[in-house]
Amino acid sequence: MPSVPLWTIVAAPLLGGLICAALASRAKSSRVDDGRALRAAISAVACCAVGGSLVAGVLASWPLFAVTFGAAPAQGPAALAAAVAGNQAAGLLSPQAAASVDRWVTGMPYVRETLYTWIDTGGIALDFSLWLDPLSVLMVLVITSVGLLIHLYAAAYMADERDLGRFFCYLNLFCAAMLLLVLGDGLMTLFVGWEGVGACSYLLIGFWYDKPANGAAARKAFIVTRIGDAAFLLAMLVLAWNFGTLRIAEILERVTVVWQPGHPIALAVAGLLLLAALGKSAQVPLQIWLPDAMAGPTPVSALLHAATMVTAGVYLIARCHTLFLFAPAVLAMTATLGTITAISAACSALGQRDIKRVLAYSTISQIGFMFTALGVGAFVAAMFHFFTHAFFKALLFLSAGSVTHSLDGETDITRMGGLARRLPMLTMLAGIGAAALAGVPLVTSGFYSKDQILWGAYQAPIGNASMWAVLVLTAAITALYSMRWYLLVFWGEGASERAADPDVDVGSGHSSALHRPSRWLLWTCVPLAVGALFAGFVQTPERLGGVHAFEQFIGPAFLSPGGLTLRARSDGEGSALAAEAEHALELRLMSVSSAAVVAGLLLGFWLYFLNPGIRRLLRASPILTRLRQVWAAGWFADEVADAMVGQTYTTMALLLRSDPADRAVLGGARGVGWAHRLVARTQTGRLQTYVAALLLGVLALLTVWLWSELLPLWPTGAGG
Amino acid sequence: MSASAAVPLEHVLLLGAALLAVGAFGALRRRNLLFVLVSIEVMLNGAAVAFVGAGARWQQPDGQIFVLFIMTMAAAEVAVGLALLLRIRAVTGSVDTSGLDRLRG
């Protein structure tokens, strides 16, 4: 197994982006037919770059897999159970590969690669170095594999776009920045990637910049996330001030020595990092940018605003989890905000009519689940949900893109329907995605990862039954809106047949103008669908197979130096009896949440398939209508933000326009003008006045001089 | 120095001061540019008298050398001054200083 330097993972898409940039202007200016070959070349370069990154990522992370699954069960604090899958894979993984792997103080395997010394001055030294541990491996593999599929999809989806070079340049640069973010060894390196993905997000949301609304959405996304970025910078300053380093591993080691839980600086840093994560991951109260970000092309929504970039906040908290363990108040806040986000965004998703906005709100809601998991200390569950969510949400977005493509740009789900007969494969793919999002019990990945979070929320030290109840309710609403989305888009009667329904604004019937999505578009979704179905089986509950491969691999990344953990509520963990009881409880809770999901699905099925007429009755209810308006507007978060920030800003600006300080300055200016006019009088233009003034001045100086210097000498001075 | 030693320095200085004052008064009060120039010459000579007197008092040649410089400078100054005078007369048609105030603030 050849050892691959880590930097190639980042360099491949960076190089691809530069090549695309070089070809972009030629591809844009050439005529449509001439440009076809060039555009194909650009697509190929971009896809190969991400593919190369995927290969490099697999090769580079191979030693980590080898030491986890190849060697004997984990050496580290042995809370980790042996993996069933691990033993089978043992033969595959060469033991030599393990040689290049170091082990951190917690026993976690990692690979570190220093490229060069970046800054070494003023008591702080920053290396530009990369760090690959199990958490990074997970992120890298998800980013590159989902990224590759989305690139392949985009090559077909955007084939008619004249500015294809610019598109793929941004998309490749995004991959490079995102990979740098997850491979960064220090917070500063991470921050470069963090800002890089923010910039690429801005550029890609506003990709079709000739529509002003897209530019506005791009600016909104950029500015709102900047609030978090500023907090990130402040957190780095505080850390550098206190520890003289920005290497994450070093900080986490020092923290456990220097601080006690609840240390004020720990609270400040964790709070600031939380704010940064809230901004990047579109959580309450900074969630307002993500629904508007759907203005970008669909592959962008799938890659940046569902699968990878928006989970950067989750990654940041997971990466710095030890810091957060020292700030229990901030962790509790993370869980609370996550839960609030999960349920509020799920409700908002229920009120949306745009095919992509439903998915955007569902992304916010699902990341809310991840934040809740992080907040209760169930870090593995959060990353597991990230893992499965990346597959099924990318799948849903790509399906939505194919639907919009075939319907000639239609995005309103209330005007769709009846696609199932025409596009059976797409219907099946989207159905898998929607089922995984809803968390259909037992068969989908979303079920297993969501269940882990629910279990964590119930059982973890910070979690409690009410949080669990809210999340179960959210899961039910998720099932309902997944069903609504899926049935409205693909089933029921087509728009033209629904013309009789007075409550639906009917546009042109789309049934006649159906473009079939190409095989390419559909087949790139197939691996995602496989992931959406089967990715969950790497980690299953104790009573359902008890596979722990995921936890065995990634668990060591969440051990803290010094063995710090959140104190468990029950201390009877050791006894087999308690474990048995716990597993039984887990199964009971799982049954309840599964029942809630099924109930949500059935309600959706009844409302949107069996008995659509009932919806007309429901619309008559003023309360429901009002609720729908509130949800359609996303709880009026935009309006609230505008009132709180926008209006405040405008008021302040108006106040400052005529403020006292300004007046004082103006008064000074007036005084200067007045003095100027006074002095200008002496400028008569007549030479003789000047000469008179000159003579008077000389006389005055002479007089002063005489009085001070010569007068004392007078009695002894020279006489005649 | 036999002859000049009889004249006390104070007298020489008073003469110089008187010449300077007369010249300055003329330079300030005269309206005719030509007489302004003449007045400036008178002022220069006041200074020259003071130099000569001081040179005689301390038995140094520097005073006389300075007077030569002043005379040279005065000649040059008159040349420039007269040239300006002629131009001013050609442009404005008069040599009256009271009309020359176009550079007022």
Interface residues (C-beta under 8 A of the other chain):
Chain A: V679 A680 R681 T682 Q683 T684 G685 R686 L687 Q688 V691 A692 L695 G720
Chain B: P8 L9 E10 A24 A27 L28 V36 T97 S98 L100 D101 R102 L103 R104 G105
